[in-house]
Amino acid sequence: MKWNFLRLSSWLLALTLLIFSHNIFAQQYKIDKPANWVNTHIIEQPKHSDITQVRDGTLYLLLDNQT
């Protein structure tokens, strides 16, 4: 009986610490504009997709097969 109580209490303690520790590990971050050394490129997306080129539900815009 004593061992069951110790096992249960250790599991409850571990679960309680796990539940309440999410705020400790959460980090706040902010996405800012890229630095001056970053070269940005505007990539135009196709307006209409060619359904015949879809493979397994994915349309690959750039595919590189190397042998």
SVG drawing of the C-alpha trace seen along z (x, -y; Angstrom):
<svg xmlns="http://www.w3.org/2000/svg" viewBox="-6 -48 31 50">
<polyline fill="none" stroke="black" stroke-width="0.4" points="0.0,0.0 2.8,-2.4 4.6,-1.7 1.4,-2.4 0.9,-5.7 4.5,-6.7 4.2,-5.7 1.0,-7.6 2.3,-10.7 5.4,-10.7 3.4,-10.5 1.1,-13.3 4.0,-15.5 5.6,-14.9 2.4,-15.6 1.8,-18.8 5.3,-20.0 4.9,-19.2 1.6,-21.1 2.7,-24.2 6.2,-24.4 5.1,-25.4 5.4,-29.1 8.9,-28.6 10.1,-27.2 7.9,-29.4 9.9,-32.0 8.5,-35.2 9.9,-36.1 9.2,-38.8 9.6,-38.5 11.3,-41.7 12.3,-43.0 15.4,-41.3 18.8,-43.0 20.4,-45.1 22.7,-42.3 19.8,-40.1 18.9,-40.1 15.1,-39.6 13.6,-38.4 10.0,-38.6 9.0,-35.2 5.9,-35.3 3.5,-32.4 1.6,-30.9 -2.0,-32.1 -3.2,-28.7 -1.8,-25.3 -1.4,-22.6 -3.2,-19.7 -1.4,-17.2 1.9,-17.9 0.5,-17.1 2.3,-14.1 0.8,-12.5 -1.1,-15.6 1.9,-17.9 2.7,-20.4 6.5,-20.8 7.4,-24.2 11.1,-23.3 12.3,-19.7 15.9,-18.5 16.6,-14.9 20.2,-14.0 21.6,-10.6"/>
</svg>
